[in-house]
């Protein structure tokens, strides 16, 4: 499956932003979809994932309660709604996919990656 992330931009602290990840096929039934973020010079950081079929979501503590992953009506798009953004949320955000319903927070688990989209949050 091929992935394409979009929706990044520059916002002020406290603002909201929604990222999209479009897949080349329907991921609802078979793929765990995840979002990661990375600051240059640092390791890739888990943000959250959504499990196939159940659409159960889990998030990193740093974004819990502020970020929400959801699936679009067409089932081949997922969204990352980011509210109450903070300067420390500034990073390149990437979506990833793995075939199966065995979600992991380790980026090495994911086989398919989209290109990143930059989110910059100013104080």
N, CA, C and O of each residue as an XYZ file, in Angstrom:
492
protein
N       0.842     -1.177      0.000
C       0.000      0.000      0.000
C       0.890      1.243      0.000
O       1.902      1.307      0.697
N       0.484      2.222     -0.798
C       1.215      3.490     -0.848
C       0.459      4.541     -0.041
O      -0.772      4.579     -0.036
N       1.219      5.386      0.635
C       0.620      6.378      1.532
C       1.098      7.777      1.174
O       2.232      7.966      0.735
N       0.227      8.743      1.366
C       0.589     10.135      1.123
C      -0.017     11.005      2.208
O      -1.237     11.102      2.340
N       0.846     11.632      2.976
C       0.396     12.522      4.050
C       0.343     13.958      3.559
O       1.125     14.366      2.700
N      -0.586     14.715      4.114
C      -0.711     16.126      3.753
C      -1.382     16.879      4.886
O      -1.897     16.276      5.827
N      -1.373     18.200      4.788
C      -2.094     19.020      5.746
C      -1.232     19.786      6.724
O      -1.751     20.536      7.550
N       0.070     19.613      6.644
C       0.946     20.329      7.560
C       0.948     21.829      7.284
O       0.460     22.292      6.253
N       1.502     22.563      8.218
C       1.574     24.000      8.051
C       2.124     24.667      9.295
O       2.588     24.004     10.223
N       2.064     25.987      9.299
C       2.548     26.780     10.426
C       1.359     27.390     11.154
O       0.526     28.064     10.548
N       1.289     27.149     12.450
C       0.182     27.649     13.261
C       0.725     28.233     14.558
O       1.907     28.102     14.874
N      -0.160     28.876     15.293
C       0.189     29.417     16.597
C      -0.177     28.412     17.688
O      -1.044     27.560     17.499
N       0.485     28.525     18.810
C       0.159     27.679     19.955
C      -1.318     27.835     20.301
O      -1.853     28.943     20.336
N      -1.964     26.696     20.555
C      -3.385     26.700     20.863
C      -4.276     26.458     19.670
O      -5.463     26.172     19.827
N      -3.718     26.570     18.475
C      -4.489     26.346     17.260
C      -4.691     24.861     17.004
O      -4.145     24.006     17.703
N      -5.486     24.581     15.990
C      -5.747     23.204     15.562
C      -5.291     23.011     14.130
O      -5.177     23.963     13.358
N      -5.035     21.756     13.796
C      -4.620     21.397     12.451
C      -5.059     19.964     12.212
O      -5.045     19.142     13.128
N      -5.448     19.665     10.983
C      -5.811     18.288     10.654
C      -4.930     17.777      9.539
O      -4.861     18.366      8.460
N      -4.257     16.674      9.810
C      -3.443     16.006      8.799
C      -4.236     14.871      8.168
O      -5.088     14.259      8.811
N      -3.947     14.604      6.915
C      -4.583     13.506      6.190
C      -3.533     12.526      5.710
O      -2.400     12.904      5.412
N      -3.917     11.278      5.640
C      -3.062     10.238      5.080
C      -3.923      9.428      4.112
O      -4.816      8.689      4.526
N      -3.645      9.577      2.839
C      -4.399      8.866      1.810
C      -3.647      7.613      1.412
O      -2.459      7.667      1.092
N      -4.334      6.493      1.430
C      -3.744      5.214      1.047
C      -4.203      4.829     -0.346
O      -5.242      5.284     -0.824
N      -3.420      3.995     -0.982
C      -3.745      3.591     -2.348
C      -4.816      2.519     -2.397
O      -5.275      2.142     -3.475
N      -5.221      2.021     -1.219
C      -6.274      1.017     -1.167
C      -7.019      1.140      0.145
O      -6.586      1.857      1.047
N      -8.135      0.446      0.255
C      -8.935      0.442      1.476
C      -8.145     -0.228      2.596
O      -7.769     -1.395      2.484
N      -7.896      0.505      3.666
C      -7.109     -0.033      4.770
C      -7.969     -0.446      5.958
O      -7.457     -0.938      6.964
N      -9.293     -0.242      5.835
C     -10.168     -0.465      6.994
C     -10.080     -1.887      7.530
O     -10.016     -2.094      8.742
N     -10.076     -2.863      6.632
C     -10.173     -4.263      7.060
C      -8.858     -4.860      7.518
O      -8.838     -5.723      8.396
N      -7.760     -4.410      6.930
C      -6.541     -5.208      7.061
C      -5.309     -4.504      7.627
O      -4.359     -5.179      8.025
N      -5.292     -3.176      7.676
C      -4.057     -2.484      8.035
C      -4.171     -1.692      9.331
O      -5.118     -0.933      9.536
N      -3.194     -1.885     10.190
C      -3.005     -0.958     11.298
C      -2.343      0.292     10.730
O      -1.309      0.220     10.065
N      -2.958      1.437     11.004
C      -2.442      2.705     10.506
C      -1.936      3.534     11.686
O      -2.577      3.591     12.735
N      -0.798      4.163     11.508
C      -0.202      4.900     12.616
C       0.352      6.235     12.154
O       0.647      6.436     10.976
N       0.485      7.132     13.102
C       1.171      8.410     12.889
C       2.405      8.459     13.789
O       2.374      8.074     14.958
N       3.486      8.947     13.192
C       4.718      9.186     13.918
C       5.166     10.609     13.631
O       4.699     11.233     12.678
N       6.059     11.117     14.445
C       6.626     12.434     14.195
C       8.117     12.403     14.508
O       8.595     11.592     15.301
N       8.822     13.300     13.868
C      10.278     13.324     14.039
C      10.798     14.752     13.968
O      10.448     15.529     13.079
N      11.638     15.061     14.928
C      12.367     16.321     14.939
C      13.771     16.010     14.435
O      14.352     15.007     14.848
N      14.332     16.831     13.562
C      15.688     16.560     13.059
C      16.669     16.310     14.192
O      16.726     17.060     15.167
N      17.440     15.240     14.043
C      18.433     14.904     15.047
C      17.909     14.031     16.164
O      18.660     13.616     17.046
N      16.604     13.750     16.123
C      16.012     12.912     17.158
C      15.346     11.704     16.534
O      15.072     11.676     15.334
N      15.086     10.699     17.372
C      14.441      9.489     16.888
C      12.971      9.751     16.565
O      12.347     10.665     17.104
N      12.450      8.934     15.684
C      11.043      9.019     15.334
C      10.202      8.669     16.563
O      10.514      7.731     17.297
N       9.144      9.429     16.770
C       8.330      9.293     17.974
C       6.918      8.845     17.613
O       6.309      9.383     16.688
N       6.404      7.871     18.336
C       5.040      7.386     18.136
C       4.038      8.461     18.550
O       4.194      9.106     19.588
N       3.008      8.644     17.724
C       1.933      9.578     18.040
C       0.642      8.824     18.357
O       0.021      9.066     19.392
N       0.239      7.921     17.479
C      -0.979      7.161     17.710
C      -1.222      6.172     16.594
O      -0.593      6.247     15.538
N      -2.146      5.233     16.829
C      -2.516      4.287     15.781
C      -4.012      3.984     15.846
O      -4.683      4.246     16.843
N      -4.503      3.424     14.746
C      -5.882      2.981     14.649
C      -5.873      1.554     14.132
O      -5.200      1.241     13.151
N      -6.628      0.691     14.802
C      -6.618     -0.738     14.508
C      -7.677     -1.054     13.456
O      -8.763     -0.475     13.494
N      -7.390     -1.955     12.521
C      -8.385     -2.274     11.486
C      -9.642     -2.899     12.065
O      -9.609     -3.558     13.104
N     -10.724     -2.685     11.388
C     -12.052     -3.216     11.693
C     -12.671     -2.606     12.953
O     -13.784     -2.084     12.894
N     -11.982     -2.661     14.077
C     -12.555     -2.106     15.308
C     -12.423     -0.599     15.381
O     -13.201      0.069     16.063
N     -11.426     -0.059     14.669
C     -11.110      1.369     14.731
C     -10.741      1.829     16.142
O     -10.890      3.003     16.483
N     -10.267      0.909     16.938
C      -9.736      1.267     18.242
C      -8.488      2.117     18.050
O      -7.659      1.835     17.184
N      -8.361      3.159     18.865
C      -7.202      4.037     18.766
C      -6.431      4.073     20.077
O      -6.991      3.872     21.154
N      -5.155      4.331     19.961
C      -4.291      4.530     21.120
C      -3.332      5.659     20.799
O      -2.975      5.876     19.641
N      -2.912      6.384     21.847
C      -2.084      7.561     21.647
C      -0.910      7.593     22.608
O      -0.930      6.976     23.673
N       0.107      8.326     22.203
C       1.217      8.608     23.107
C       0.714      9.535     24.209
O      -0.203     10.330     24.004
N       1.328      9.415     25.367
C       0.919     10.253     26.505
C       1.022     11.738     26.168
O       0.218     12.546     26.634
N       2.012     12.087     25.359
C       2.259     13.500     25.060
C       1.124     14.149     24.274
O       0.985     15.372     24.281
N       0.308     13.334     23.593
C      -0.755     13.891     22.764
C      -2.138     13.440     23.205
O      -3.145     13.909     22.673
N      -2.194     12.540     24.167
C      -3.476     12.020     24.650
C      -4.396     13.165     25.068
O      -4.002     14.056     25.821
N      -5.631     13.121     24.563
C      -6.595     14.164     24.910
C      -6.553     15.372     23.998
O      -7.471     16.191     24.027
N      -5.518     15.507     23.193
C      -5.409     16.630     22.257
C      -5.497     16.179     20.808
O      -6.030     16.898     19.963
N      -4.979     14.997     20.519
C      -4.948     14.478     19.149
C      -5.958     13.341     19.013
O      -6.184     12.573     19.947
N      -6.553     13.254     17.837
C      -7.521     12.190     17.549
C      -7.291     11.641     16.149
O      -7.181     12.395     15.182
N      -7.220     10.326     16.056
C      -7.109      9.661     14.755
C      -8.498      9.155     14.372
O      -9.203      8.565     15.190
N      -8.872      9.390     13.140
C     -10.161      8.905     12.660
C     -10.004      8.440     11.223
O      -8.993      8.684     10.565
N     -11.043      7.763     10.767
C     -11.009      7.222      9.411
C     -12.041      7.964      8.566
O     -13.136      8.276      9.033
N     -11.679      8.239      7.331
C     -12.593      8.908      6.440
C     -13.669      7.978      5.918
O     -13.567      6.758      6.048
N     -14.690      8.553      5.334
C     -15.807      7.769      4.819
C     -15.392      6.817      3.707
O     -16.012      5.770      3.521
N     -14.361      7.168      2.980
C     -13.935      6.329      1.872
C     -13.072      5.167      2.328
O     -12.736      4.297      1.525
N     -12.702      5.135      3.627
C     -11.951      4.036      4.237
C     -10.500      3.939      3.783
O      -9.749      3.126      4.323
N     -10.086      4.743      2.808
C      -8.679      4.698      2.438
C      -7.936      5.944      2.899
O      -6.804      6.194      2.487
N      -8.586      6.721      3.758
C      -7.971      7.917      4.308
C      -8.126      7.932      5.818
O      -9.198      7.637      6.348
N      -7.049      8.276      6.505
C      -7.148      8.512      7.935
C      -6.725      9.944      8.211
O      -6.000     10.565      7.434
N      -7.199     10.447      9.339
C      -6.927     11.814      9.709
C      -6.270     11.856     11.083
O      -6.485     10.981     11.922
N      -5.480     12.875     11.289
C      -4.941     13.170     12.603
C      -5.384     14.584     12.953
O      -4.819     15.564     12.466
N      -6.403     14.677     13.804
C      -6.878     15.969     14.263
C      -6.047     16.379     15.457
O      -5.987     15.673     16.464
N      -5.405     17.532     15.335
C      -4.511     18.004     16.380
C      -5.063     19.308     16.952
O      -5.139     20.323     16.259
N      -5.440     19.263     18.207
C      -5.977     20.436     18.882
C      -5.024     20.912     19.970
O      -4.137     20.179     20.408
N      -5.224     22.142     20.390
C      -4.401     22.717     21.465
C      -2.922     22.487     21.208
O      -2.191     22.028     22.087
N      -2.494     22.805     20.015
C      -1.103     22.553     19.628
C      -0.136     23.360     20.472
O      -0.413     24.486     20.885
N       1.009     22.738     20.712
C       2.064     23.344     21.512
C       3.332     23.448     20.669
O       3.488     22.702     19.703
N       4.233     24.352     21.014
C       5.490     24.438     20.252
C       6.246     23.112     20.217
O       6.932     22.821     19.236
N       6.134     22.313     21.260
C       6.835     21.027     21.278
C       6.207     19.988     20.353
O       6.745     18.892     20.196
N       5.079     20.324     19.744
C       4.497     19.448     18.731
C       5.123     19.670     17.360
O       4.828     18.936     16.417
N       5.972     20.661     17.247
C       6.640     20.939     15.976
C       7.484     19.750     15.560
O       8.349     19.298     16.310
N       7.226     19.238     14.343
C       7.926     18.053     13.846
C       7.452     17.763     12.430
O       6.511     18.380     11.931
N       8.118     16.824     11.806
C       7.631     16.248     10.556
C       6.775     15.042     10.922
O       7.244     14.118     11.586
N       5.545     15.056     10.494
C       4.590     13.989     10.803
C       4.469     13.054      9.606
O       4.318     13.496      8.467
N       4.538     11.744      9.889
C       4.435     10.744      8.837
C       3.393      9.706      9.220
O       3.216      9.388     10.396
N       2.707      9.184      8.214
C       1.797      8.075      8.467
C       2.461      6.781      8.002
O       3.316      6.778      7.116
N       2.041      5.691      8.624
C       2.625      4.386      8.347
C       1.547      3.320      8.417
O       0.506      3.516      9.043
N       1.805      2.192      7.771
C       0.835      1.110      7.748
C       1.516     -0.226      7.910
O       2.644     -0.435      7.464
N       0.793     -1.138      8.568
C       1.266     -2.515      8.696
C       0.076     -3.435      8.506
O      -0.998     -3.203      9.061
N       0.273     -4.470      7.724
C      -0.814     -5.407      7.455
C      -1.081     -6.254      8.691
O      -0.195     -6.969      9.160
N      -2.283     -6.178      9.213
C      -2.654     -6.960     10.379
C      -3.103     -6.088     11.525
O      -2.929     -4.869     11.511
N      -3.683     -6.732     12.517
C      -4.238     -6.023     13.669
C      -3.394     -6.262     14.909
O      -3.916     -6.593     15.974
N      -2.107     -6.095     14.766
C      -1.187     -6.253     15.889
C      -0.419     -4.965     16.045
O       0.749     -4.890     15.664
N      -1.058     -3.941     16.605
C      -0.447     -2.610     16.612
C       0.784     -2.536     17.502
O       0.867     -3.191     18.541
N       1.714     -1.740     17.076
C       2.935     -1.510     17.816
C       3.247     -0.026     17.832
O       2.800      0.725     16.965
N       4.018      0.387     18.827
C       4.459      1.772     18.910
C       5.871      1.942     18.362
O       6.382      3.058     18.267
N       6.483      0.842     18.009
C       7.837      0.866     17.460
C       7.764      1.106     15.956
O       7.132      0.323     15.247
N       8.386      2.154     15.456
C       8.309      2.442     14.016
C       8.912      1.338     13.153
O       8.541      1.202     11.987
N       9.820      0.558     13.694
C      10.436     -0.523     12.918
C       9.418     -1.585     12.524
O       9.667     -2.371     11.611
N       8.289     -1.616     13.194
C       7.241     -2.602     12.924
C       6.514     -2.294     11.624
O       5.944     -3.193     11.005
N       6.528     -1.055     11.211
C       5.721     -0.624     10.070
C       6.508     -0.713      8.773
O       7.658     -0.283      8.685
N       5.858     -1.279      7.779
C       6.514     -1.554      6.507
C       6.296     -0.414      5.510
O       7.197     -0.051      4.754
N       5.098      0.135      5.524
C       4.726      1.139      4.526
C       4.727      2.527      5.162
O       4.184      2.732      6.247
N       5.346      3.470      4.463
C       5.448      4.836      4.972
C       5.102      5.840      3.889
O       5.406      5.647      2.712
N       4.465      6.904      4.312
C       4.259      8.029      3.423
C       5.327      9.071      3.679
O       6.047      9.004      4.675
N       5.428     10.033      2.779
C       6.381     11.120      3.021
C       5.848     11.988      4.143
O       4.641     12.017      4.383
N       6.705     12.677      4.816
C       6.282     13.467      5.965
C       5.696     14.804      5.561
O       5.906     15.294      4.452
N       4.956     15.379      6.493
C       4.427     16.715      6.317
C       4.799     17.531      7.558
O       4.610     17.083      8.689
N       5.323     18.722      7.329
C       5.882     19.516      8.413
C       4.803     20.309      9.135
O       3.982     20.988      8.517
N       4.828     20.205     10.457
C       3.955     21.001     11.313
C       4.844     21.892     12.178
O       5.723     21.404     12.888
N       4.610     23.186     12.113
C       5.379     24.141     12.904
C       4.417     24.916     13.792
O       3.464     25.529     13.312
N       4.682     24.879     15.095
C       3.820     25.570     16.049
C       4.642     26.650     16.741
O       5.643     26.361     17.397
N       4.215     27.877     16.591
C       4.928     29.010     17.171
C       4.266     29.435     18.477
O       3.048     29.350     18.638
N       5.094     29.890     19.393
C       4.569     30.328     20.704
C       4.076     31.753     20.644
O       3.603     32.285     21.648
